[in-house]
């Protein structure tokens, strides 16, 4: 077993694996871009990497073991031309835990996006949604954990919006 791994708790080990997936995808995209003749970050690479904040906001939640637990899976398929340049990418995602939307156990949260929206309630473009504190809504108050010390919902909402803008969804 690698040095230091024995001291790692199971939840932090899972968190490291999730972080490694994202970093691995980033390295793979950079490798393919370099092999294809572009040392700069490609637009396809930017878009694939930009999808990460979106997927985390709609697919991650606080559990009793991990503040940012991935509740989704994703598969990225990269297309190349005959010169080995990246033509595009398709991402397939799947939600692993659909029941979380309607029920959260004690000390758990629903998916981050709901709390991000509540944190952005004071923004003028959000006024028509009539949002408030997560405690005001059934689906964000069940776990009695509306805020998490390690998560800045307002900041993450801005990152999610930026990613959506880059991908052309807003």
C-alpha positions in Angstrom: 0.0 0.0 0.0 1.4 3.5 -0.9 3.0 5.5 2.0 0.4 7.6 3.8 -2.6 5.8 2.4 -3.1 3.8 5.6 -3.8 7.1 7.5 -6.4 8.2 4.9 -10.0 7.9 6.0 -12.3 6.2 3.6 -14.3 9.4 2.9 -11.1 11.4 2.1 -9.9 8.5 -0.1 -13.1 8.7 -2.1 -12.8 12.4 -2.4 -9.2 12.0 -3.7 -10.4 9.5 -6.3 -13.1 12.0 -7.5 -10.5 14.7 -7.7 -8.2 12.4 -9.5 -11.0 11.7 -12.1 -11.3 15.4 -12.9 -7.5 15.9 -13.0 -7.1 12.7 -15.1 -9.7 14.0 -17.6 -7.9 17.3 -17.8 -4.5 15.7 -18.4 -6.0 13.4 -21.1 -7.6 16.3 -22.9 -4.3 18.3 -22.8 -2.4 15.2 -24.1 -4.8 14.8 -27.0 -4.6 18.5 -27.8 -0.8 18.4 -27.8 -0.7 15.2 -29.9 -3.1 16.9 -32.3 -0.7 19.8 -32.7 -2.0 22.3 -30.3 -0.1 23.1 -27.1 -2.7 25.6 -26.1 -5.9 24.6 -24.4 -8.4 23.8 -27.1 -12.0 25.1 -27.1 -13.3 21.5 -26.8 -11.0 21.0 -23.8 -12.3 24.2 -22.2 -15.9 23.1 -22.7 -15.4 19.6 -21.4 -13.6 21.0 -18.3 -16.2 23.7 -17.9 -18.8 21.0 -17.6 -17.3 20.0 -14.3 -18.8 22.8 -12.1 -22.2 22.2 -13.7 -22.0 18.5 -13.1 -20.8 19.1 -9.5 -23.7 21.5 -8.8 -26.4 19.2 -10.0 -24.7 15.9 -9.1 -22.9 16.4 -5.8 -24.4 16.6 -2.4 -23.3 16.7 1.3 -23.4 13.3 2.9 -22.5 12.3 6.4 -19.1 11.2 5.1 -18.2 13.9 2.6 -19.2 17.5 2.1 -18.9 17.2 -1.7 -19.9 13.7 -2.5 -20.3 12.8 -6.2 -23.7 11.2 -6.8 -23.3 10.9 -10.5 -21.1 9.2 -13.1 -19.9 10.5 -16.4 -18.4 9.1 -19.6 -16.5 11.3 -22.0 -16.1 10.3 -25.6 -13.6 12.3 -27.6 -13.8 12.4 -31.5 -10.7 12.9 -33.6 -10.1 13.6 -37.3 -7.5 11.7 -39.4 -4.8 14.2 -38.3 -5.5 13.3 -34.7 -7.0 16.7 -33.9 -9.9 16.9 -31.5 -13.1 17.4 -33.4 -15.4 17.3 -30.4 -16.6 15.5 -27.4 -19.7 13.9 -26.1 -20.4 13.4 -22.4 -22.9 11.0 -21.0 -23.9 11.5 -17.4 -26.1 9.5 -15.1 -27.5 10.4 -11.7 -26.8 7.6 -9.2 -29.1 8.7 -6.4 -32.4 10.1 -7.7 -34.1 9.7 -4.3 -31.9 12.4 -2.8 -34.1 15.0 -4.6 -37.0 14.2 -2.3 -35.4 12.9 0.8 -32.2 13.7 2.8 -31.1 12.0 5.9 -30.1 13.9 9.0 -26.9 16.0 8.5 -27.1 15.6 4.7 -28.1 18.0 2.0 -29.8 17.8 -1.3 -27.9 18.5 -4.5 -25.7 21.7 -4.3 -27.5 23.6 -7.1 -30.6 24.1 -4.8 -28.4 25.8 -2.1 -26.5 27.8 -4.8 -29.8 29.1 -6.1 -30.9 30.1 -2.6 -27.5 31.8 -2.0 -28.1 33.9 -5.2 -31.7 34.9 -4.2 -30.7 38.5 -3.7 -29.4 38.9 -7.3 -31.8 41.0 -9.5 -32.1 38.3 -12.2 -33.2 35.8 -9.6 -36.0 37.9 -8.0 -38.7 36.3 -10.1 -37.9 32.9 -8.6 -38.9 34.1 -5.1 -36.1 32.2 -3.4 -35.1 32.5 0.2 -33.1 30.6 2.8 -32.9 26.8 2.3 -34.7 26.3 5.6 -37.9 27.7 3.9 -38.2 24.8 1.5 -39.0 21.2 2.3 -36.5 19.7 -0.1 -33.6 21.7 1.2 -34.3 21.6 4.9 -34.9 17.9 5.7 -31.3 17.1 6.7 -31.0 20.2 9.0 -27.7 21.1 7.2 -28.5 24.1 5.0 -24.9 25.5 5.1 -21.6 23.7 5.1 -18.4 25.3 6.4 -16.3 24.0 3.4 -18.7 25.1 0.7 -19.4 28.7 -0.5 -22.7 28.3 -2.3 -22.7 31.9 -3.6 -19.2 31.5 -5.1 -20.0 28.1 -6.6 -23.2 29.5 -8.1 -21.1 32.1 -10.0 -18.8 29.3 -11.2 -21.8 27.3 -12.3 -23.2 30.3 -14.2 -19.8 31.0 -15.8 -19.6 27.4 -17.0 -23.1 27.5 -18.4 -22.3 30.7 -20.2 -19.2 29.2 -21.7 -21.2 26.2 -22.9 -23.9 28.4 -24.3 -26.7 27.3 -22.1 -27.6 30.6 -20.5 
